[in-house]
């Protein structure tokens, strides 16, 4: 690494998407190789939560000196690899494999199983092999200890009773928090923590980027977007309709956050005496966002691919994530700490919303070639 390269600090916002989270694994694997990057807060949901705690767990191993940081990065990459290799080895849940009826359902549509049976019917004991996988690969006791890595965690789960997001922070991190963040109610029992029941965080925050932007001392956030935002073809089959309903449901919390962020940026960009200079709105409006989008790699995958971690698909998504992260660094590294490279309004908001918000010349613009098509690569 050149001696003159300045350190650059990034928050990470990691979306959920089941087995498609292998793309995020690839992104993180490449970012962890870059010694000029330092990581601030990490907000993650579902598969994003798994990637977040695996990365943070590894980084916690190292110390604060150069040698310690190198050891932490190496361990973070190894922890991510072990987790995803375990996911691939486990494949479809052991519970499903042991039940011939449920195994037969997976041959047609794993996601449709929840519409026929409650998990409290087909799994009355609440057996969850994913718990064993996490406990075998992540030391949650060490993860909760602040070792000076600077990495804070925001792991989102949805309170079943209220529908609101709960964000679990590093000091309270546990296997239950991650299981709650990844709890699809059609397949798993709700996860109980402190007397409250929780479902998948994707229903309420996927991931939470507003809290990240407002509270983190680091003022640049890289969003790793897994779910395609636009599928022009209208679904016709029951499976495709269910898949698109799922896609819309789990994209809505992020779109709501982006709407709030764009409005804050517009307010800051207008200037004038009444422009907010302090407080939550000012911090949100000044925050710089960057994006790595998996959409071109995940949009063509089958409706059930999120729930079936097949080896070739995971390997393809991992390689695609590394490639996209490398290209993002090549194009946008110099912008970190200076200006935003993602045009959030153009990317996320409908034309009517952009018109309503009134884009101005002060709007941040994407870096050159930010949307250049790339070769296609192949909710934990």
N, C-alpha and C positions, 0 to 999 in steps of 0.2 A: 504494500500500500504506500503511495507517495506520501512523503513526510508533510507536504504542504496541504494535503486534503483536510478540510475542516470537518469537525464532528457535526453531524446532523441528527436532530432528535425528532422522532415520529411517534405519535399515538397510532394504534391499530384498531380498526372497527371490523369485526369478523362476522359475517352473516352466517346463519344456519342454512343447511341444505342436505342433511343426511350424508350419504356416501360421497356426494359431490364436494364435501369438505376436503377431500384429497387434493383438490385444486389449491385450497388455502394452505395445506401442508406444503405443497410445492413452492408457493409464494414465500412462506416463512423460511423454508429451507434456504432459498436463495438470499433473502434479506439477511439472514443470520451469518452468511458468509462475508458480508460487507462490513468490514471493521470500522468504516466511517459512520455507520448508522448506530444510534443509540435509541433504545425504546422507552417510551413513557408509559402511558396508561393503555390497557388493552380491554376493549369492550367486546364481549362475545356472547353469542346465543346458540344453543343447541350444538351442532357440529363446530360452530365458531367458539363455543365455550370449551369444548374438548381441546381444540387446537390452542386456545389461550392458556389453559392451565398446564398443558403439556409443555409449552414454550416457557412459561414463567417458572415451572418446576425445575426445568433444566438450567435456566439462567441463575436460579437461586443457589446452585452448587458452587459457582465461582465467587471469587472475592472482588474487591474494588480496584485492585491493581491490574496492569495490562495482562499479566499471566492468568489471573483469576477470571478476567472477563473472557479471555480466549477459551478457558476451560468451560465456562458457563455456556458460551455459544455452542461449543462442541456437544455438550451434554443436552442442550435444548434440541439440537438437530437429532441426536440419538433418541431422545425421549419421544419426539414426534414420530420418528421412524418406527419405534417399538409399538407405539399405540396403534398406528395405522396397519402395521403388519398383524397385530393382534385382531384388529377389526376384520381384516381380510381372512384370517384363519378361522375366526368365529363364523363368518358368513351369516347366513340366516340364523336367527336365535336358536339356541339349543332346545328351548321349550317347544318351538315349532317343529324342529326335526323329530322330536320324540312323539309327536302326535300326528298320525297318518292323515287325519282329516285336515288339520291345519296345514300340513306340508303340501297337501294337494291344492289347497287354496293359493299357496305361494306360486304355484305354476301358472296361475292365471292372473291374479292381482293380489299382492300382499296387502296393499292399502285398502282393498275392499273388505278385508277380514273384519275390520272394526265396525262395518255397517251391518254385519250379521250377528256378531257375538260381542259381548262386553268382555274386557280383559279380566273382570272379576268373575266371569263365568268360565272362560277357558284357561285361566291361570289364577285360581282362587288363593294360592299361597303367595302370589306376588313375586315369583321367581324372576330375577333379572340378571342374566349373565353379564350384562354390561358393567354392573357394579364390580364384579370380580376382575374384569379387564382393567378398569380404572385403578382399583386398589393395587393391582399387581405392578402397575407401571408408573404411578404418580404417588409421591410421598406427600400427602396433604398436610401432615404435621410440620414438615420442613417448609412447605409452600407458604404456610401462614406466618412464618417468621420473616421479618424484614431484614434482609441481608445487605441492604444498600444497593440493590440492583436498580432501584428507581421504578420498577414495574408495579403499577397498581392494577387491580382487576375489577371489572364491572361485568358480572355474569348475570344475565337476565333470566328470570322465570316468571310465570304468570300465576297470580293468586287466583285459584279456582273460584273463590267466593265473590271477588270484586272485579276480576278481569284486569286488574292493574298490574303493572310490572313491579317486581321486586328485584333490586340490584344487590347481589351478594359481592362484598368486597374481599380483598385478599385476607384480611385479618379474620374473617369468618368463613373462609373457604373450606368446603368439605366435599366428600363424594356425593352426599345428598344434594348439595347445591348444583353440581354438574348434572346429576341424574334428573333433577327437577327441570333444569334448563332444556333437557333433551327428552322430556316426557310427553310422547304422543298419546293422548288419552284413548285412542282407539286400540292401542297395543299394550300400554303399561298402566298399572295402578298409579294414581296420583301420588306424588312424593310428599310426605308430611314433614314439615320442619317447624319447630316451635309451635305446634298446634294448628298450623295452617297447611292446607293442601295446595300443591303447585302442579301446573302443567307446563308444557313447552313454552319457552320464552318468546318464540316466534309469534305468538298470538298478540303480544303487547309491546315488544321491543326487539327488532331484528336487524342489527343490534341497536342499542341506545347510543346515538351519536350526540344528542343535545347535552346530556349530562357530561359526557366526555369532553366536549368542547368548552363547556362552561367551567368545569372544575379542574381539569388537568392544567398543570403549569406549562405543559408543552403545547405550542400553538399550531401545530401541523398534525393532521390526522389522515391516514391512508385507509380508505374503505375498500375491503375486499368483497365485491358483490358477486354472489353465486347465482342467484335466480335471474333468469331472463326477464327483462322489464316489458318486452313487447313480443307477443306471439301473434302475428297478423292473421294466420289461418284460424277460422272459427272451429272449435272442437265439435265433433259430431257423435263420437262413440261415448258410451258411459264412462269408460276409463279415461279418455281424454278430457271429458268435461270435469270429472273429479280432479284430475291433475291440474287443470287450469284454475278451478276453485281454490285448490290448495296453494297454487302459485300466487293468486291474487291476495288470499288471506295473509300469507306470510310476507308479502311485500308491503302491505298497507302501513305497518308501523314505521318502516323506514321512510316511506313516501311522506307520511305525516311530519316526521322530523325534518326532512328536507324542505318541506313547505315552510316550516318555522324558520329554518336557517336562511333560506333565500330571502324571506321577508326581513329578517334582521340585517342581512347584508345590504339589501336595498335601502333600508333606513339609514345605515351607516354611510352608504355611498352617496346619499343625497347631500350630506354636509349641512352647513348652516348652524345657527346659534342653538337650535334645539336638538342637535344630534347628540345621542347618548354617548358619554365618554367613559363612564364607569358602570358597573353592575352587570347583570347576566346578559342583557340584550347587547351591550357593547362587546362583551367577550365573545358572544356567539357570532356577532356580525363581523368581528375581526378575524375569526378563526379561519385558517387556510385548510382546504380540503383537497385531497388527491384520491384517485380511484384506479383500482385494477379490477377489470370486469371479466368474469368467467363466462358471460352470456353466450359468446360465440362458440364456446366449447360444451356448454351444458344444454343449450336450447334444443339440440337435435337428439338428446338422450331420451330413452323411453320413460314413460310415466312412472314405472316402478324402480327405476335405476337408483333413486335415492335410498331405497330400502334394501337393495341387493348389492353389497360391496364386492363385486366380481373383480378378480385380480387384474385383468387387462384394462378394465375401465379405470380402476384406481391408479394404475401405473401411467396411463395416458393422461389422466387429470393432473397427477403429480408433475409430470414433465411439462404439461401445458402451463401450470402455475409457475414453475421455475422460469420458463421462457417469457411469460408475460411480465414477471417481476424483473427479469434482466432487462427487458426492453423498456420497462417503466423507468428503471434506474438510468439507463442510457439517455432517455429523453428528458427526464424531469428532475434528476438529482440536484441540479443547480438551483432549482426553484424552492427547494425545502428551506424554510426559514425566511423566505422573501415574498413569494406570491403563490396563490392558488393555481393549480393546473386543471381543475375540473370545473366545467361550466355546469353547475348543479341544475339550474333552471332548464337549460337546454336538454340535459340528459334525463332528468327525472320528472319534470312537470309537463302537463298537457299544454297545448298551445293557448287554450283559454286561460289557464292559470298564469302563464307567462305574461299574457296581455294584461290580466288583472293586476299583477304585481308591478308591471311597468319596468322592463329592463332598461338600464341606463348605460351610458358609456363607461361608467365606473365598474360595471360588472366584470368579475374575473373571467379571463378567457383560458381555454385549454392550451396546453403546450402544443407546438407544431407537431402534426402527425399523430396526435393523441388517439385518434380513432382510425388509424390506418388498419385495414383488414389484415389479420394474421392467419397463417395456416391453421386449420382446425386440428385440435388435439383430441387426442382421445383423452335427513334430519336425524344426524346421530341423535 
